[in-house]
Amino acid sequence: MRAHGGRPAAPRPVMMMAPGELAEEVSRLAAAAGCEVHRFSDVRSDPGSVREQWSCAPLLLLDLAAARDCASTGLPRRDGVVIVCSDADPQVWRCAVAVGAQRVAVLPDAEAWLVGALADAVEAPAEVGRVLAVIGGRGGAGASVFATAVAVAAAESGHQAMLVDCDALGGGLDLVAGVEKIEGQRWSGLTLRGGRVPASVLRAALPMVRWGGGLTVLSCERDAPGPDAVAVRMVCDAGRRAGETVVCDVPRYPCEPGTAALETADLAVLVVPAEVRACAAAAAVAARVARYGTAVHLVVRGPAPGGITPRDVSRALNLPVLAAMRPQLGLAGALDRGAVPGRARGPLATAARQVLVALDSAVRAQGASRSPGSAA
């Protein structure tokens, strides 16, 4: 299948349902999600096409009869298979086990979930998304600047990136990212109450700069409350489902938004200046972060007035060093003049790219550990 201009068309969700009220209701929900679906009314009439769609469709919606037919044909197990029904008949659940369905969606109760799943399927990514949490080892460590630099590096490498401000007392990450004059919502303008939000909706609502793959920024405001934990999880999950690189700027002090980001992240980096006092402060932060089960690595930032080396910091905190960053001359003045961290060549951009490589490795390792052939 090819789209206009000769490029491959994105796979569409597939609806395998007999004509009737249930199929019409699912079609209505697909329209509400802005999603075009490919329809099969009889699975047995074209088994070759069914197998093709089974292997490539981002989402498969089956009625009970189609689920029975698919189970009997020996199709391989896969994610994204949903049985849609209007009542929770015990046969539905038995059939869900037989076909390996990920979920049974009973309408009308599951309408909101199904609209979200269809909207997500429209933007099914070519590769898995990833979430990074950046936190400072002490006050003034430069975590916000470094988080912005990583998001910039991700966008300039061709990824769609999203920079998420989890620090209501940080003065607004839009100032660091240079988007304070760009129209778009901040946290206080979003209403996120639970469930799923499509990444496309966030992209349309937030300030965006079109470097490389594009960078959206979700910032706190200077005179309004920040997000809650539910909203942070929703945003991170939306970015991950859409294949984005999500970078969260997490405050040092304990708070629900920061905890949500740390629990969601694939990797956390602790930015620590090469100083004795910074190491002492970072030890308490590292101990708290470790409770959330996310792998933590160090970014050690120079200068080192007392001669402390990155290895010394690693030993003091018992954490691996991911990147050691030399001082970047003129950085503070450039930031005050509105320069965006990481756009210019230098130690900051180099360290940001090193973190992205480690983040990729962490996501691949987690994917391998969840694969059927991996060891328990």
SULTA-V421138 format. One line per field, one symbol per residue. ss: DSSP state (@ for helix, = for strand, . for the rest). phi: phi as a letter, one per 40 degrees, with the letter a starting at -180 (. if undefined). psi: psi as a letter, one per 30 degrees, with the letter a starting at -180 (. if undefined). A space follows every 50 residues. Layout:
BEGIN
ss=???
phi=???
psi=???
END
This chain:
BEGIN
ss=.=.....=.....===....@@@@@@@@@@@@.....===..@@@@@@@@ @@@@@@...===.@@@@@@@@@........=====....@@@@@@@@@@. ..====....@@@@@@@@@@@@.......=======......@@@@@@@@ @@@@@@....=====.......@@@@@.......=.@@@.........@@ @@@@@====.....====..........@@@@@@@@@@@@@...====== .....@@@@@@@@@..=======..@@@@@@@@@@@@@@@.....===== =........@@@@@@@@...=====.....@@@@@@..........@@@@ @@@@@@@@@@@@@@@@@@@@......
phi=.bcdggccccdbdbbbacdicccccccccccccgbcbcbbcacccacccc cccdcbccabbbcccccccccccgcccacgcbcbabaccdcccccccccg ccabbcccdcdcccccccccccbdccaccabbbbbccacgcgccccdccc ccccccchccbbbbcbbcbcggcccccgbccccicbdccbbbbhgbbccc ccdcccdabccfchbbbbbcccbacccbccccccccccccccgccbbbcb ccccacccccccccccabbbcbccacccccccccccccccccgccbbbbc bccbccgccdccccccbfbcccabbccbcgcdcccccgccdgcccidccc cccccccccdcccccccccccdcccc
psi=kklkgfkkkkkllkjjkkkaeeeeeeeeeeeefhkklkkkfjeffieeee eeeeffkfkkjkleeeeeeeeffhklkllgkkkklflhkfeeeeeeeefh kflkjjkfegeeeeeeeeeefehklflklkkkkkkkflkgfgeeeeeeee eeeeeffflklkkkjgjfgffjfeeefggfgkklkaeffkjjglbkkkee eeefflkkkhkcfkkkkjlllfhllalleeeeeeeeeeeeeggljkjkjk lekkleeeeeeeffkfkkkjjjkikeeeeeefeeeeeeefffgkkklkjk kllifggkleeeeeeefhkkkekkjlkjkgeeeeefggkkkfellaeeee eeeeeeeeeeeeeeeeeefflfgll.
END
